């Protein structure tokens, strides 16, 4: 479990654990999780500074890091590895130069074969170990991926279509809006990502998912089988929700953004019919949690209809800005975030990692 030393920074959360184990791979709202070896200071912006970073990295305790990694999963004594770097700030070198420098320096230390990226390949998926380098300002954080693949690459997502939702975002919507028990609905289920994440996180829920697109309904059913979860997946027009569903404890959804996926059926001309029907679909204490493109102004739209917003947070997703919102129907008090999540948000606000709206 988390022990101490929690550090919040932009796009990153650091924490200490009492012991390293497989449970860390269950962090469903994280894009990925890494075992940090060290923060290295004095990182210059010139290409000639790179060899020094490689020498420092080679001197770190990789033997201990590999022992910790083997407490999580199986790693061969002699295998392959790759390096993934991300850079912030102006530099005379790119990420591939960092990756090559680090890889060549670490190959004899790790006793593994270095598989190099060149910008035109996707090396990394099939390597045994991935070394991660975050370069920000004059500091480089050197770490090792705990999983054999990034956490956001869910094994259940075998069938997908355009605009499929990023699983950690779907998991976050569940944390924000799903009760521990009851019935929830996703009326724009697509490939079933929100519904599946809800089923995996909240075993006491009954989950209904629907979509107008027959192919996406088929995808959702296939992915649910792959995830080994029970979900009632139906083919339905979201404009007719009130004719099919009622007394839902939560609606958690990602409506069409009219980008990768456009609205269809009776919503093709206007989405007003959907938003106007939701209060009749929710039960007495039901809440709405949704993700929408900022250009659609959905939080403002439903607020004008009397909905009470408990949260509106902006995030960057797939190259666009989106609103994550939590709301209650007209005549009901604004919903509160779960207590644990509310305290995390307050801490992030206090440290300036996020703002009230997100930027």
N, C-alpha and C positions, 0 to 999 in steps of 0.2 A: 504494500500500500504506500501511498504518498506519505513521506515522513516530515520533511521540512524543506526550507530553502526555495520556496516558490518564487520565481521571477517572471514577471510579465513584461513583454516588449512587443514591438510591432511584428505581427505575423509569427510570434514565437512564444511558447511558454516553457520555462525551465523548472525542473523540480528534482528533489532528491528522493530516493526510495531506500527502504531498509534492505531490500534484496531485489535482484533482477530475476524475473520469471515470466512465463508465458502470458500471465494476466495483463501485462503491458500491451499486448497485441490486441486487446479488447477495447482500446480507446477509440470509440467509433466516431467521435466528432473531430478527431485529429486527422489531418491529411497523411501524416506519417509520424513515426517515433524513432528517436535516435539515442544512442548511448554516447554521451559527450566525453571525449578524452581530455580536451584542453581548449582554453582560449589563448591564442597566440597574438601578442601585440607587436607593434612596429612594422606592420605590413605596408610596404611602399606601393606606389602607383606605377612604378616603372617595371618594364619586363625584366630588367636585370635584378629585381628584388625577389623574383620567384624562386631561384635555387635555395635561398636562405630559408624560405618557408618549408621547402621540401626537407631540408636538413633538420629543422626543428621537429617537423612531423615524424620523421624517421626515429627520432630519439624518444618518442612517447612510449607509454607502457602498453603496447599492443598485445602482449601476452596476456595481461590481465583483462583487457577488453575482449579478447577472444574467449577467455574462460567465461566471462559474463554472457557473451553471446551464445555460447553452447549451453548455458542454463535455460535459454529460451527456445532454442531449436538446434537441430543437427547441422554441424558444419564440418566438412571434410578437412583432414590435416593438410592436404595439398590440393588446392582447387583453383578457382579463378576469382578475381575481384575487379570492380570498376570504381571510378571516382566520379562523383557528381558535384559540381561547384555552382554556386550562385554568387553574383557580385553586385554590389551597390556602389555607386560613385564612379567618377571618371578615372579610367586607367588606360595604360598603353598596351594592355593584354586583355584577352577575352577568357571566358570560362574554360574553353578547351585547352588553352595554354596552362592554366592552373591544374586542370585534371591530368594532363600529361606529366607535368612536373611532379605532382604528388604521386602519381601512379608509378613512375620510374623510381622514385625515392623509396616507396613502400614495398615494392615487389620483393626485394631480398629480405626485408624485415618480416613480412607476412608469410613468406615462403609460398607464394601463390602467383599464378599467371595474371598479369595485368591486361585487361581488355580495354583498349582505348576507344573513346568516342571521337568522331571527326566532324560531327554536325550533320552527317547524312545517314547515320545508323542509329539503332535503338538498343545498343549494347547496354546491359544492366539487368534485364528481366531474367536472364538465365545465368547470371553470375552467382557465386556462393556468398559473396560478401560485397556490400556497397559502402564505400567511404564517402562521407558527406562533408563538404567544406563550405561554410558560410563566410563570405568576406564582406564586412561592413565597416566603412571608414578605415582605420588603421588596425583593425582586429580581425582575425580569422578564427572561427570556431570549427574545430575538427571533431568529427563524430562518426559513428558507425551505425548503419541502419539495423534495427533489431529484427525486423522481419525479412523474409526472403524476397518480398516485393513491397511496394508502398501500401500503406494501410487503406488508402482510398480505392485501390483496385480490388473490389469485392469479388470473391470467387463465384458468388451467385449470379453476377451480371453476365450471363451467357447470351442473352437476347436483348438487343438494344436498337433504338431508332434515333432519329434526329432530336437534338435538344434533351437527351436523357440527363436526368438530374445527378449532380455530383453527390455520391453517397454520404460523405461527412456533413454536407449541408442538410440533406434529408434527415440524418440522425439528429442534427441540431434542432430542426423543426419539431421533432418528436420530443426532445428534452424540454423545449419551450412550451409546447401546447398539449401534449398527450397526458391524460390522467393515468393513474396506475391500473385502473380497471374501468370497464364500461365499453361503449361502442364508439369507434371513430370511423370517419369516412374520408376518402380522397377521391373526389369526383373527376379529377384530371390525372389519373394514375400513371399514364404513360407506360413505362416498363416496370412499374410497381415498386420503385425505389423507396418512396416514403412508407408505403404499406409494409414492405418487408423489413425496413429498419424499425418500424414500430413493433412488429411482431417479434423481432429479435430482442428488443429492449424491454418490452412490456408484455410479459407472458400472460397477464391477466386480461388483456384486451381482446375484444371481438373486432375484427377489422374488415371493413367493406371498401372495395376499390372499384372504380368504374371509369370507363373511357369510351368516347364515341368511335375511336379508331379500332377496328377489329384486329388489325395486326398488332397494335400495342397491347390490347387485351390478351392476345395470345402470348406476347412476350412476358407480360406480368405473370401469367399463370406458369410459364416455363421457369422464370426466375424464382418464383415462390417455391416451386418443387425443388429447384437446385438448392435453395436456402433451407429446405425442410421446415417450412412454416405453413400454417393454415390461414388462407385469406379468401374471402368471398369476392371474386373478381367478376364484374358484370359489364356488359356492353350497354351503355346508356348515354343519352344526351344530357349534359350538365344543366341545360336550360330547363329541364323537367325534373329537377331534383325533388321538389316538394310533392310530386306525383308518385315517387318511389320510396322516399326515405323520410323518417321523422325520428324525433327523440335521440338524436346523436349527441354524445357527450363532447365530441370535438370534430371539427372539420379541419384537416391539415392537408394543404394542397399547394401545388405549383401550377396555376392556370397558364394557358398559352400566352407567350410574350409577343406573338405575331412577328417573331424573328425566325428561329429555326423551325418553329411550329406555329401555325396560324389557327385561330379559332374556327370551329366548324359547326355544322348543324344549325340549330336556331340561335346560336351565339355568333354566327358569322357576321351578321349585320351590326350587332351591339351586344356587349356583355352585361348590359343593365339587368336583363331578365335573371341572370345567374345571381348577381349580388342582391337583388330584391327578394329572391326566394330563400335566402339562407336562414333568416330568422325563423322561418316556418319549419326548417329542417332540424335545427338544433333543439335539444331538450332544455329544461328550465335553467340549468347551470352550464349549458354548453358554450364553448368558445371557438373562435375561428383563428387559425394560425396559417399564414400564407407567405409565399415568396413571389414577388412580382417585379418586373422591370420598372425602374424608377420613372421611365418615360410614360408609363400608363397612369401614374398618379392615383393608384388604387387606395392607399390609406386616406388620402384626402377625399376621394370619391365616397367611400363608405362613411367617413366622418360626417360628411354633409347629409347623409341619410340617417344620422343619429347613432351610429355605432360608436362605442367607447373604446378608444385605443389604450391598451395597457403598455404597449411597447411598439416603437418603430425604429429599427436599426438598419442602416445602409451598409451593404457589403459589396465587394467586387467579386464577380463570378463570371467566368467564361468571357472575360474581356469587357463586361458591361457592369453597370451599377444596378443593384437590386435592393428592394425593400423587404426586410423580414419584419412581419407585423403580427401582433397578438391583439385580438379585439373581442368584445362582447356585443350582442345585439342591442338595438335601441331599448331603453328602459331598464337596462341592467348596469351595475357598476363595472368600471373598467377592470379587466382581469389582472391579477398580479402574477409576476413570474414565480416559479417555484423558489422556495426560500434559499436553497443552496445556490441556485443559478443567480438569484438577485444579489447575493453577497459577492459573487465573482464579478458581476457586472459593475457593482459599486467600486470594487477594488481596481478594476480596469479603468474606470472613469477617473478615480483618484490619481492613478499613475499616468494619466494622459495617453494610454494606449488606444482608447476609443473616446468618442464624444457622445453626447446624448443621441445624436442622429447617426453617428458612424464616421463622419469625416470632419 
